[in-house]
Amino acid sequence: MFKFNELKTVHLEISTRCQAACPMCPRNYKSGLENPNLKLADWTYDEFVKIFDKETLAQLKGVYFCGNFGDPIMNNDLIPMCQYLKDHAPHIDLRIHTNGGARSSVWWDDLYAAMPKKHVVVFALDGLEDTHHLYRVGTLYERVVHNAKLFIDAGGIAEWVFIKFKHNQHQVSEAESRSKQLGFQRFTIKNTIRFIGESKFSVLDKEGNTLYYLEPPTFNQVTLIDAETIKNFKQWYAETSIDCYALSKNEIYIDAHKNVFPCCFLASAPYNHNNAQSIVADIRKQIVDQYYELVTDLGGIENLNAAERGIKNIIDNDKWQQVWKPYWTDKKLITCARICGVNDLSKPNDQFVIRVNN
């Protein structure tokens, strides 16, 4: 694993809070209900400044706010954090990923004012007026577009990200056209890989009644993880080798509890509920068991807390430096094989299609 002085990018989750309830998001349990394993947490400005000291900022090329469970704009200290980066590391490329459905007009103006020159705010807009809310439950297309336009008109650089489903696939061209009219600099089509073992996903109300179904697009370029693939899991797992994305990009992830991991996928394991069908439940249990074995080998979760120990002390520690290779080879983490495995099923082709608006 790379050393601290080679670190280039940090991915942060500064809040586990979100006003939306996207049905396939791991923060939700059986739709409508909040994940019982989720622990609400927010970074404070003081913690942010402590973790991102001058030594760390001097070498970083990029910081992006995203994460597993929450939306960064729900953290009340986001703007001061951006201002801190602008003042002390204006060279940094800053990105914020959001559903864009919250905050006031003044807040969006203030966000732009706090952003460094190299920045992007990525707005999740999965359709138009009649379809966006079917996945982005709890958000309104009109409100997200309004907030994005405020940010763009203030001078901000924005990107529209469109997750493609069967119910919105016919709107891709119209959405791309609108993105240009509104001033988005990029339009990105994203293919979901969350249909695991089934071709339909039931969207339920709080009583467990099916409201409607989410389905993958009919012209999907991503290889779906279907029942046959899962049945042959052991063979696929044995044949896969791991090419770590975080290692190739010299990147780390810090979760909302300030714990350091190479990526968000590894960090999410203990919080993901296991209400899956039996076809994948055993695999998900193995993932959680592997997570706890890994954390033990790293010296315990308390040794991964950036607010207490600092990024440098964590990733330059001998345990951090030595543990990853065996977990990519002999022990082979299922999460790493799934996300960074070198084979056709674990590395979906064309997951993102990015178009730059002129």
N, C-alpha and C positions, 0 to 999 in steps of 0.2 A: 504494500500500500504506500502511496505517496506520503511525504513528510509535510509538516506544517508550512515550511517555506516554499512548497510547491502548490499549495492550495490556491485555486483560482475563483471558484464560485461557491456561494452558499445559498441553499434553498431553505426558506424559513416558513414555519407555520406559527404565526404570532397570536392566533386565537382558534379555539375549537367551536366558537359560536357562529351560527348562521341563521338568517331569517327564512331561508328557503328550506324545502323538504324534497329534494330531488329523489325519486323513488329508488334509484339504483345506487345512491350514495351510501357509503358504509356508516354514516352517522344516523341513518334511519333503520328502524327495525320493523319489518312487516309493513312498510310504508307508514305514514301518519304518526308513528310512535318513535320516540327518540331512542337510539341505541343505549341499552342499559349498561354497557361496558364503558361508555364514553365519559371521561372526566373533563368537566368544563375547566378551561384554563386560558389565561391571557398573559402575554408578555407585558411588562411595564417598560416605560421609557428608560428608567434607571438600569434595568437588567440589560436592555439593548445596548446602552452606552458601555456598560461594563464588559459585555461579551465582545463588542466591536471596538476594541481599543485601537490606538494609532498603529501599532505593529500589524494588527490584522488587516485594517483598512488599507494600509500602504501597498499590500501585495495583491489584494483582490481585484478582479476584473468585473465581477458581476454579483449582484444580490437579487434574488427574486422571492416575493411573498406569494405563497400559494398554499400547499399542504394537503392533508388528507380529509379533514373533517370540517374545518371552519372557513369563513371568508375573512380575509385580512381587513376589509373595511369595517368590520364589526369591532375591531380593536380601537379604543378611543385614543390611543397614542400613536396610531399609524402616521399621521401627518408630522408630529414632532420627530418621529424616527426618520422619515424621508428628509426632513429639514436637516437633521444631524448628518445624514449621508451627503447631502448637497453641500453642507458647510465644510465637512472634514474629508470628504472623498469625492470631489466633483467628477473625477475620472470614471467612477463606477457606472456600469450599465444596470439600471434599476428597472425591474418588471413587477407589476402587480396583477394578479389574476383574481377576478371578481365576478359575481353574478350581476353586479351593478344595480341592484334593486333597492338599495338603501341610501340614506343620508340626504341632506338638504342641498339646495342650489349653492348656498354660500360654501358649504363643505367641499363641494367639487371644485369650486374656484380656488379655495385654499389648498387643496391637494395639488393642483397644477403649480401653484406658486412655490410649493415646497419640493417639487421634483427637480433633480439634476437635469442637465441638458440631454444626456443619454438616458431615455426612459421610454417605457411603453406601459399602458394600462390595457389589459386584455379583458374584454367584456364577453361573457357567455350569453349568446343569443341563439337559441336552438329553434329557429323558425321565425314566423311572422305573427301578426296579431291573433290569429286563430289557432296557432300550434305551439308557440313558444312555451306557454304555461303547462303543457301536457307533460313535459319533463321537468322544467324549472318550476316546480310547484311552489307557490307562495311568492312568485315574482310576476310582474306584468311587463309585457313587451314595451308598451308605451312608456312606462316609468324608466326602464333600462335605457331605451333610446334617448329619452329626455336627459338622463344623467350623463350618458356618453356624449351627447351634443354639447352640454355645458362644459365638459372637460375639453372637448375638441375646440370649441369656440374660444376658450380661454387660452389656447395655444398648445394643448396637450396632444401627445401622440397616442393613438388608440388603435387596437386591433379587434376585429369581430371574429369570434370563434363559434362555429356552427357544428354541433354534434348531429350527425345524420341518422335519422330513423326512417321507418317506413312511412310514418305519418307526416314527415316534413321534407322528404327527399325531393318532392316536386317543386319545392320553393327555393332550392339552392341558387338558381340563376337570379331570381328576383331579390333574394337576400344580398347576393353579391352586388347587384346593381344599386340597391339602397345603401350598402356600405360605402360605395364611391360617392353617392350623392351627399351622404352625411359627413364625409370627410375622414372616415377610417383609412389609415394608411395600409392596412393589410386585412385580407379576408381569408380565414383558414377553415377548411372543412376537416372535421375530426370524425373518424370512424370508431364507435365504441367497441370495446372488447369485453363488456360485462355480461353478455349473454352466455352464461356458462351452464352447459348441460340442458339447455332448453332454448326454443326458438321464440318463446313469448315470455314476457315478464308481467305479472299481474300487479296493477296499481290498486292498492286496497285503501278503504277508509279505516277509521280507528276501531270499527267493529269487526274488521276482517272481511268485509264485503268487497268484491271486485268492482271497481269503477270502470276500468278500461284496461287494455293491454298495450304494452310497448313491444314493438317488433323491430328487428334489424332491417335495414334497407334492402330492397330486393336486388339491387345492384351493388352489393357490398364487396369491397376489395380485400377486406380483412378476413383471415381464416378464423371462423367461429369455433369455439371450444364446445363441440357437440358431445352427445352421449358416447359415441363410438371412440372419440379421442380420449375421453376420460376412462373408458373401459381398458384402453391400451396404455394407461398412464405409466405403469411401471417400465414398460419397454421404452417409451418416449423419454422418461426421466433418466434411464440408464444410458441412453445414447447421446444425450445432450451435453455439450460443454458450455462453460460460462465465460462470457466476455463482458466484464463489468463496465457499465456505462459510466458510473461515478468515477471509477479509476481512470477511464479514458479521458474524462473531462476535468479531472482533479477537483471534484465537487463533493461537498458533504451536505447533509440535511440535518436541521435542528428542529425538533418538534415543539409543540406548544408547552411542554413541560421542561424545555431547555435541554433535552437529551439528544446527543449527537449520534447519528447513524450515517452510513454512506448514502442512503436514499430513503425516500418517503415510503416505499413499498415494504422495506424491512421494518420500519418503525411502526407501521400500522397493525402488525399482527396481534398484539395482546388486546386491542380494542375492537377488533372485528367480531361481531356476533356470529354465531354458527347456527343460523336457522335454515341452513341450506337443505336441499333434498339429500337423501342418503347417498346419492351417487357421488357427491363431492364432500360430504361432511367429514369423512375419514381423512381426506387429504387436507382439509382445513385444520383438523386437529393436529396432524403432523406438522403443519406450518407453525402453529402456536408452540408446540413442544420444541421444535428446532429453535425458535426465537429465544425461549428461556434458556436453552443450553448455550446458545451463542452469548447471551448477556452474562451468564455465569462465567464463561471463558474470558470475557472482557473485564472481569473483576466486579461485576454487579452494576445495576443501573445507576447507583450513586456515583460511580466512577465515570459516567458518561454525561454528567450534568455540566453544561457549559457555563452556567451562571456561578457554579461553585468551583469548578476546576479550571475553566478556560479552555478554549479550542486547542491551543498549542499543547498543553499538558495532556489532553486526551489523545490526539492523533499522533503525537510523537512518543507516546507510551509504548513500551515493548509489546505489551499484550495486544494493543490495537495493530501494531505493525506486523505481528506474526500470525494473528488469528485467521485472517481472511483467506489465505491460500488454501489451507486444508478444508475450509468451508465451501470453497469453489470446486474442489476436486474430490477428495476422499469422502467427506461428510456431505457435501453438495446440498446447499439450501434449496428447498423447493421454490421459494420465492425468487431466488436468483436465477434458477433454471427457467422459471416461467417468464420472467421479465427480460433477462439478458442471456437466455439460452441461445446457442447457435444452431437453430434448425427452423424449418418453415412454420411450425406451429407456435413456437414460443416467441418468434419475432415477426409479428404481423406486418405484411408489406403495405405501404401506402396508408398508414394510420393517419397521417396528416397530409393535407394538400394545402399549401400556402400560396396565396396569390397577392402580389403587391399591387395596390391601387395607384394609378398614375394621375 
